[in-house]
Amino acid sequence: ISISRLTIVMELWVNFALLAVLLSVMNNFIVGKLLREGLQTHDTIIFALPFYLMFVLMLYISKKNELNTIKRHHLGLLALSTFIGSATLFFYRTAVYHAPNPGYVGAMLALNTIPITILSFLFLGGKFTVLKFIGVILVALGGFMVATA
């Protein structure tokens, strides 16, 4: 941090995380609008498939020389992750369809902070502190309060 130049340098992952939040907000709003205009959850997923495939193709073209060899057990984990991600997308959009405000669904998703953080500390390492635990609880509690209060 350079106070004289009023610049704040963040770690690279923070920039990507903030970009993901911004894109998630945009996506949540767009999906909420589409669902309120009469599309069903399955419509928003099925008709988005060509655009998803275009994104994957562009990603492949730009990264094909950097692809790693996939181990056999990684294929199973990737398949499971893809299935879980697809089911998550379906339930997320169904929740947005039924919620009085699409933002409530996003707030409820903040509850995933607790298990992700705990599991990450247990299995992926990192320093677990009381302050981090309090932060996780506050984020999750805030999400629950926004969605239910």
Phi and psi restraints in degrees (value plus and minus 20) as a CYANA .aco file:
   2 SER   PHI    -132.2   -92.2
   2 SER   PSI      82.3   122.3
   3 ILE   PHI     -89.3   -49.3
   3 ILE   PSI     -54.1   -14.1
   4 SER   PHI     -84.5   -44.5
   4 SER   PSI     -53.3   -13.3
   5 ARG   PHI    -118.3   -78.3
   5 ARG   PSI     -21.3    18.7
   6 LEU   PHI      34.8    74.8
   6 LEU   PSI      23.1    63.1
   7 THR   PHI    -136.1   -96.1
   7 THR   PSI     124.6   164.6
   8 ILE   PHI    -140.1  -100.1
   8 ILE   PSI     104.5   144.5
   9 VAL   PHI    -120.8   -80.8
   9 VAL   PSI     101.1   141.1
  10 MET   PHI    -126.5   -86.5
  10 MET   PSI     135.4   175.4
  11 GLU   PHI     -83.4   -43.4
  11 GLU   PSI     132.5   172.5
  12 LEU   PHI     -77.8   -37.8
  12 LEU   PSI     -60.1   -20.1
  13 TRP   PHI     -82.3   -42.3
  13 TRP   PSI     -51.8   -11.8
  14 VAL   PHI     -85.6   -45.6
  14 VAL   PSI     -61.0   -21.0
  15 ASN   PHI     -81.2   -41.2
  15 ASN   PSI     -65.2   -25.2
  16 PHE   PHI     -85.4   -45.4
  16 PHE   PSI     -58.3   -18.3
  17 ALA   PHI     -84.7   -44.7
  17 ALA   PSI     -62.5   -22.5
  18 LEU   PHI     -86.2   -46.2
  18 LEU   PSI     -57.9   -17.9
  19 LEU   PHI     -84.0   -44.0
  19 LEU   PSI     -61.1   -21.1
  20 ALA   PHI     -82.4   -42.4
  20 ALA   PSI     -59.3   -19.3
  21 VAL   PHI     -83.4   -43.4
  21 VAL   PSI     -66.2   -26.2
  22 LEU   PHI     -79.3   -39.3
  22 LEU   PSI     -66.8   -26.8
  23 LEU   PHI     -86.6   -46.6
  23 LEU   PSI     -55.5   -15.5
  24 SER   PHI     -84.8   -44.8
  24 SER   PSI     -60.4   -20.4
  25 VAL   PHI     -82.2   -42.2
  25 VAL   PSI     -66.1   -26.1
  26 MET   PHI     -81.2   -41.2
  26 MET   PSI     -64.5   -24.5
  27 ASN   PHI     -83.9   -43.9
  27 ASN   PSI     -63.5   -23.5
  28 ASN   PHI     -79.3   -39.3
  28 ASN   PSI     -63.9   -23.9
  29 PHE   PHI     -85.8   -45.8
  29 PHE   PSI     -66.0   -26.0
  30 ILE   PHI     -81.5   -41.5
  30 ILE   PSI     -67.2   -27.2
  31 VAL   PHI     -83.3   -43.3
  31 VAL   PSI     -62.0   -22.0
  32 GLY   PHI     -78.2   -38.2
  32 GLY   PSI     -62.5   -22.5
  33 LYS   PHI     -85.0   -45.0
  33 LYS   PSI     -66.0   -26.0
  34 LEU   PHI     -80.9   -40.9
  34 LEU   PSI     -63.0   -23.0
  35 LEU   PHI     -88.2   -48.2
  35 LEU   PSI     -55.6   -15.6
  36 ARG   PHI     -91.3   -51.3
  36 ARG   PSI     -40.6    -0.6
  37 GLU   PHI    -111.7   -71.7
  37 GLU   PSI     -10.5    29.5
  38 GLY   PHI      90.2   130.2
  38 GLY   PSI     -30.6     9.4
  39 LEU   PHI     -89.3   -49.3
  39 LEU   PSI     131.5   171.5
  40 GLN   PHI    -117.3   -77.3
  40 GLN   PSI     144.5   184.5
  41 THR   PHI     -74.1   -34.1
  41 THR   PSI     -67.8   -27.8
  42 HIS   PHI     -84.4   -44.4
  42 HIS   PSI     -52.6   -12.6
  43 ASP   PHI     -80.1   -40.1
  43 ASP   PSI     -66.1   -26.1
  44 THR   PHI     -86.7   -46.7
  44 THR   PSI     -46.2    -6.2
  45 ILE   PHI    -106.0   -66.0
  45 ILE   PSI     -67.7   -27.7
  46 ILE   PHI     -85.7   -45.7
  46 ILE   PSI     -66.2   -26.2
  47 PHE   PHI     -94.1   -54.1
  47 PHE   PSI     -33.5     6.5
  48 ALA   PHI    -104.0   -64.0
  48 ALA   PSI     -34.1     5.9
  49 LEU   PHI     -74.1   -34.1
  49 LEU   PSI     -66.2   -26.2
  50 PRO   PHI     -79.3   -39.3
  50 PRO   PSI     -56.4   -16.4
  51 PHE   PHI     -90.5   -50.5
  51 PHE   PSI     -57.3   -17.3
  52 TYR   PHI     -83.1   -43.1
  52 TYR   PSI     -64.4   -24.4
  53 LEU   PHI     -84.0   -44.0
  53 LEU   PSI     -56.3   -16.3
  54 MET   PHI     -84.0   -44.0
  54 MET   PSI     -61.2   -21.2
  55 PHE   PHI     -82.4   -42.4
  55 PHE   PSI     -65.2   -25.2
  56 VAL   PHI     -82.6   -42.6
  56 VAL   PSI     -61.2   -21.2
  57 LEU   PHI     -83.1   -43.1
  57 LEU   PSI     -64.7   -24.7
  58 MET   PHI     -82.9   -42.9
  58 MET   PSI     -60.1   -20.1
  59 LEU   PHI     -83.2   -43.2
  59 LEU   PSI     -64.0   -24.0
  60 TYR   PHI     -81.6   -41.6
  60 TYR   PSI     -65.9   -25.9
  61 ILE   PHI     -81.6   -41.6
  61 ILE   PSI     -60.7   -20.7
  62 SER   PHI     -98.3   -58.3
  62 SER   PSI     -41.6    -1.6
  63 LYS   PHI    -140.2  -100.2
  63 LYS   PSI     -13.2    26.8
  64 LYS   PHI     -79.8   -39.8
  64 LYS   PSI     -50.3   -10.3
  65 ASN   PHI     -99.5   -59.5
  65 ASN   PSI     -29.5    10.5
  66 GLU   PHI    -126.9   -86.9
  66 GLU   PSI     -18.3    21.7
  67 LEU   PHI     -87.5   -47.5
  67 LEU   PSI     117.8   157.8
  68 ASN   PHI    -109.4   -69.4
  68 ASN   PSI     138.5   178.5
  69 THR   PHI     -93.0   -53.0
  69 THR   PSI     112.6   152.6
  70 ILE   PHI    -112.6   -72.6
  70 ILE   PSI     110.1   150.1
  71 LYS   PHI     -96.8   -56.8
  71 LYS   PSI     134.1   174.1
  72 ARG   PHI     -75.0   -35.0
  72 ARG   PSI     -66.1   -26.1
  73 HIS   PHI     -89.8   -49.8
  73 HIS   PSI     -40.4    -0.4
  74 HIS   PHI     -89.5   -49.5
  74 HIS   PSI     -53.1   -13.1
  75 LEU   PHI     -80.6   -40.6
  75 LEU   PSI     -64.0   -24.0
  76 GLY   PHI     -82.1   -42.1
  76 GLY   PSI     -62.9   -22.9
  77 LEU   PHI     -86.3   -46.3
  77 LEU   PSI     -58.6   -18.6
  78 LEU   PHI     -85.3   -45.3
  78 LEU   PSI     -60.9   -20.9
  79 ALA   PHI     -83.5   -43.5
  79 ALA   PSI     -64.6   -24.6
  80 LEU   PHI     -83.0   -43.0
  80 LEU   PSI     -63.4   -23.4
  81 SER   PHI     -81.9   -41.9
  81 SER   PSI     -61.4   -21.4
  82 THR   PHI     -84.6   -44.6
  82 THR   PSI     -63.1   -23.1
  83 PHE   PHI     -83.0   -43.0
  83 PHE   PSI     -66.2   -26.2
  84 ILE   PHI     -82.9   -42.9
  84 ILE   PSI     -62.4   -22.4
  85 GLY   PHI     -83.2   -43.2
  85 GLY   PSI     -59.4   -19.4
  86 SER   PHI     -86.9   -46.9
  86 SER   PSI     -62.8   -22.8
  87 ALA   PHI     -84.3   -44.3
  87 ALA   PSI     -59.6   -19.6
  88 THR   PHI     -80.7   -40.7
  88 THR   PSI     -65.2   -25.2
  89 LEU   PHI     -79.2   -39.2
  89 LEU   PSI     -64.3   -24.3
  90 PHE   PHI     -81.8   -41.8
  90 PHE   PSI     -68.5   -28.5
  91 PHE   PHI     -88.3   -48.3
  91 PHE   PSI     -55.4   -15.4
  92 TYR   PHI     -81.1   -41.1
  92 TYR   PSI     -69.4   -29.4
  93 ARG   PHI     -89.8   -49.8
  93 ARG   PSI     -52.6   -12.6
  94 THR   PHI     -85.8   -45.8
  94 THR   PSI     -60.1   -20.1
  95 ALA   PHI     -83.8   -43.8
  95 ALA   PSI     -61.9   -21.9
  96 VAL   PHI     -81.8   -41.8
  96 VAL   PSI     -59.3   -19.3
  97 TYR   PHI     -80.1   -40.1
  97 TYR   PSI     -60.6   -20.6
  98 HIS   PHI    -111.3   -71.3
  98 HIS   PSI     -36.6     3.4
  99 ALA   PHI     -94.6   -54.6
  99 ALA   PSI     126.4   166.4
 100 PRO   PHI     -87.5   -47.5
 100 PRO   PSI     -43.5    -3.5
 101 ASN   PHI    -165.7  -125.7
 101 ASN   PSI     105.7   145.7
 102 PRO   PHI     -77.9   -37.9
 102 PRO   PSI     -47.0    -7.0
 103 GLY   PHI     -84.1   -44.1
 103 GLY   PSI     -47.1    -7.1
 104 TYR   PHI     -83.8   -43.8
 104 TYR   PSI     -56.8   -16.8
 105 VAL   PHI     -85.9   -45.9
 105 VAL   PSI     -64.2   -24.2
 106 GLY   PHI     -80.7   -40.7
 106 GLY   PSI     -58.6   -18.6
 107 ALA   PHI     -85.3   -45.3
 107 ALA   PSI     -60.4   -20.4
 108 MET   PHI     -84.8   -44.8
 108 MET   PSI     -53.4   -13.4
 109 LEU   PHI     -84.2   -44.2
 109 LEU   PSI     -39.5     0.5
 110 ALA   PHI     -82.2   -42.2
 110 ALA   PSI     -40.4    -0.4
 111 LEU   PHI     -83.3   -43.3
 111 LEU   PSI     -40.7    -0.7
 112 ASN   PHI     -88.7   -48.7
 112 ASN   PSI     -31.9     8.1
 113 THR   PHI     -79.2   -39.2
 113 THR   PSI     -58.7   -18.7
 114 ILE   PHI     -84.7   -44.7
 114 ILE   PSI     -79.9   -39.9
 115 PRO   PHI     -86.2   -46.2
 115 PRO   PSI     -55.6   -15.6
 116 ILE   PHI     -82.8   -42.8
 116 ILE   PSI     -66.4   -26.4
 117 THR   PHI     -85.5   -45.5
 117 THR   PSI     -65.3   -25.3
 118 ILE   PHI     -84.6   -44.6
 118 ILE   PSI     -67.4   -27.4
 119 LEU   PHI     -83.1   -43.1
 119 LEU   PSI     -57.0   -17.0
 120 SER   PHI     -85.0   -45.0
 120 SER   PSI     -63.5   -23.5
 121 PHE   PHI     -83.6   -43.6
 121 PHE   PSI     -60.3   -20.3
 122 LEU   PHI     -89.2   -49.2
 122 LEU   PSI     -61.5   -21.5
 123 PHE   PHI    -129.9   -89.9
 123 PHE   PSI     -40.7    -0.7
 124 LEU   PHI    -132.7   -92.7
 124 LEU   PSI     -26.6    13.4
 125 GLY   PHI      71.9   111.9
 125 GLY   PSI    -194.3  -154.3
 126 GLY   PHI      91.5   131.5
 126 GLY   PSI     139.6   179.6
 127 LYS   PHI    -111.3   -71.3
 127 LYS   PSI      99.8   139.8
 128 PHE   PHI    -116.0   -76.0
 128 PHE   PSI     104.0   144.0
 129 THR   PHI    -143.4  -103.4
 129 THR   PSI     142.7   182.7
 130 VAL   PHI     -83.1   -43.1
 130 VAL   PSI     -59.1   -19.1
 131 LEU   PHI     -82.6   -42.6
 131 LEU   PSI     -61.0   -21.0
 132 LYS   PHI     -84.7   -44.7
 132 LYS   PSI     -60.6   -20.6
 133 PHE   PHI     -82.7   -42.7
 133 PHE   PSI     -63.5   -23.5
 134 ILE   PHI     -82.2   -42.2
 134 ILE   PSI     -61.0   -21.0
 135 GLY   PHI     -81.5   -41.5
 135 GLY   PSI     -62.7   -22.7
 136 VAL   PHI     -82.1   -42.1
 136 VAL   PSI     -65.2   -25.2
 137 ILE   PHI     -83.6   -43.6
 137 ILE   PSI     -61.9   -21.9
 138 LEU   PHI     -84.9   -44.9
 138 LEU   PSI     -61.0   -21.0
 139 VAL   PHI     -82.3   -42.3
 139 VAL   PSI     -68.3   -28.3
 140 ALA   PHI     -84.4   -44.4
 140 ALA   PSI     -61.8   -21.8
 141 LEU   PHI     -84.1   -44.1
 141 LEU   PSI     -61.7   -21.7
 142 GLY   PHI     -81.1   -41.1
 142 GLY   PSI     -63.6   -23.6
 143 GLY   PHI     -81.2   -41.2
 143 GLY   PSI     -63.0   -23.0
 144 PHE   PHI     -84.7   -44.7
 144 PHE   PSI     -61.1   -21.1
 145 MET   PHI     -85.9   -45.9
 145 MET   PSI     -61.4   -21.4
 146 VAL   PHI     -82.5   -42.5
 146 VAL   PSI     -61.9   -21.9
 147 ALA   PHI     -97.9   -57.9
 147 ALA   PSI     -47.1    -7.1
 148 THR   PHI    -135.0   -95.0
 148 THR   PSI     -37.1     2.9
